[in-house]
């Protein structure tokens, strides 16, 4: 599993909705780019979701991460984000639209499964 950086590309299930990313820590980097830690992908805005209509709400915000935080690697006590990060969005129908990683933002540092 590959660690995520601030260059990661996370998208809603509608594929065009892109999650804005901000790193919560700044002292651990991969090739100069900040590594993402727990809660960085949560409550982030989503832009460009094409799922809209009279009774349909597009994905505009990420909700809590359901899986994808490392159980082994931590930075300052915060679990690092892996390329398996996934969670729900606030889009309709409620509780059915997920967001996930399309690109980790780097290819060098990974956590081996045990």
Secondary structure as UniProt FT lines:
FT   STRAND          2..3
FT   TURN            6..7
FT   STRAND          9..12
FT   TURN            13..14
FT   STRAND          18..19
FT   STRAND          29..30
FT   TURN            31..32
FT   STRAND          33..35
FT   TURN            38..43
FT   STRAND          45..47
FT   TURN            54..55
FT   STRAND          61..75
FT   TURN            76..77
FT   STRAND          78..89
FT   TURN            94..96
FT   STRAND          98..103
//
